[in-house]
Amino acid sequence: MQLINAENGIWLRVVNIRGGKGIAHKLRQLGLLPGDCTRVIRHAPLGGPLMIEVGGRVIAIGRGVASHIEVEVSECASL
């Protein structure tokens, strides 16, 4: 499933990042890599960004970028 379709508050593991080198590079700068655990904190209204938690930090990513991130439900709550 894509991160854009994930429900709020559910822990997810990043499986793959589809797209070009630009998207992968930007997500690496933000600290989001395949294998990392994340969760959606909130979907902003009116097509705004997603607020996600990664490594104890909350970051905002656009919906277009979120649609390129493949995730799966995981037991990451112990982080």
N, C-alpha and C positions, 0 to 999 in steps of 0.2 A: 504494500500500500504506500501511497505517497504521503509525506508529512502534511501536506495541505488538507488531506482528508482525515487526519487523526483527531480524536476527541481531546478535549482539554483534560489535563491531569493524569493521563495514562503514560506510564514509562515506556519508552520505545528505544530500540537499538537501531542505529543507522546501518543499513545493509549495503547500500550503494549510492553513489552520487552520479547521476546521469548528466550529460551536458558537456560543454567544452571546458578547456583549461581555465578559462576565466572564472566560471562558477566554482570549480574545484579549488582554485587558488584563493578566492574570496572566502570560501567556507573554512579553508585551512587557517587563514588569518584570524577568523572568528573563533577558532578552536573546535570546529566540528569536523570530525573525521569518521570514515567507516569504522564501525565497532564501538563508537561512543554511545553513551546513553543520553537521552534527551526527553523532554516532555513539553507539550504545548501548554503554556500558561494561559494564553488568551488569543482569540481571533479578533482582530480589530474590525469594527463595522465598516461598511461602505467600501469594501475592497482594500482595506488597509493591511499593514503587515501583521505577521504572526509574532507573538512574543514567546520565545522558547527558553528553557533552562538548559544550559550546557555547562558541565563542570562547576556547578554552584553559581554561575553567572546567568543573568537574564539578558538575552540579545533579541533584537528585532530583525526579521528577515522578510523580504517581500514574498508575495504569494507566487510569483513566477519562479523564484528560486526554490521555494518550498515544494513546488510541484516536481522538481528534479531530484528530490531527496527521497530515496526508498527506505522505508523503515519496517520493523516488525515489532509486535508487542513483546516485551521482555520483562524479566524480574530484575529491575535495576534500582529498586526503591532503597536498597541498603547503602547507596552512595551518599 
